C-alpha cells in the first residue's frame, strides 16, 4: 500500500436481492429503504422524475452523469400527496452533485433530497448498473445511507432478498393526494410561472391513481375545470359530477392489483357513454376493463427519448415514458384498436374503442420532463368531447 494512502469509507450502499453490494457516497436522507431499481435516460428534469408518483417504491438510476447541477426549486414538483409519501424512494448518480448554477434554483439537490426523504448515492458506475438491469431485469434492492459508513451488510442483504417487489402491489391508494380538489392551475410560462384557468368550457373528472400535476395543468389550459376523485370512486360517484369527460390518471404499482376495485368503475363510465382518456396506469386499467391483460416488463421504459408511432396519423413521436408494466397487445379483444406502438421493443402504447369516445396511451404526453410531441392528445380528448356533445344534442 502506498504510504499515506487511506481507503475512502463508503457512506452509501446499494444491496441487490442476489447479494451484490455496490458502494458509493451517500447524500440525501439517511437510513435504508427497499425498492425496485430502474434506470432513466432523461438528460433533464430530475425533480419531476423523483416526484412522479409512478415511481413509488422505485430507486431511480440516472444514466446522465451530471445530476443536480441546476439545483432544486419549489415549482418542479409533480406529486399531489401532501406528505410526499408516493414518489421514488431512492436515487443513484454517477458524479458528485456540484453546487447549483441556475437562476431558478433555491436549494442544493442534497438538501432537497433530505427534505423529501429520498435516500441517494453517487460515485458508482451507472453504465455498468444499467447494463446489469438490461441483462437481468429490474432488481429488488435496498439503498442505504449512513454518514459514518456503518452498515450491517448481512442484514441489508436479507432485507433485500425478503422484499417481495412491485408485482401484486396496489399503490394507487397511497399515491392519491387531490381528493375533492378542483384544479385550475395552467401550464408554466416564461417569466410568469403558472397561471389560472378562467371560464372553463369542460368539466373533467380525473380519477387520481397518482396523477402528475402537469397533466392537470394541460387539462386546465385547454379550458377544463378538473375535479379530482380518489381511485376507489365508484361509477355513480364519478358520474354524479356530470362530467363532460373522465380522465384515468397515471400512477404506481401493479395495474392488475389496482384494477380489482377500479375496473368496475371504469366499465360503468364507458357504459354511460362518457368520453374517456387514460394515461400510463390509466391506459393499462382501461385495457383490463375492456378485457385485455397486463404483464410485467423486463426492464421497463423510463426516459424522455422513446420513439412511438401513432398509427392514426402515421407519425413517429419522441415521448416521455415511465412504466414497468405493459398492455399485452395480443390480449385486446374485438372492437379495441391498437393506436400506438413503441419502436424500441414493439410493446403496446395506445388503444381506442372503435364505437365509443374512449382512448388511452401508455406514454406521458404532458412530458415534465420530456418533449412535447404528444401534447395534441389533450386536444384529441377535447375534440372527442365536442363531437359527443354535438351528437347527443342532435
Secondary structure, 3 states (H helix, E strand, C coil): CCCCCCCCCCCEEEEECCCCEEEEEEEECCEEEEEEEEEECCCCCHHHHHCCHHHCCEEEEECCCCCCCCCECCCCCCCCCCCCCCCCCEEECCCCCCCCCCCCCCECHHHHHHHCCCEEEECCCHHHHHHHHHHHCCCEEEEEECCCCCCCHHHHHHHHHHCCCCCCCCCHHHHCCCCCCEECEEEEECCCEEEECCCCCEEEEEEECCCCHHHHHHHHHCCEEEEEEECCCCHHHHHCCCCCEEEECCCCCCHHHHHHHHHHHHHHHHHCCCEEEEECHHHHHHHHHCCCCEEEEEEEEEEEEEEEEECCCCEEEEEEEEEEEEECHHHCCCCEEEEEEECCCCCEEEEEECCCCEEEECCECCCCCCCCCCCHHHHHHHHHHHHHHHHHHC
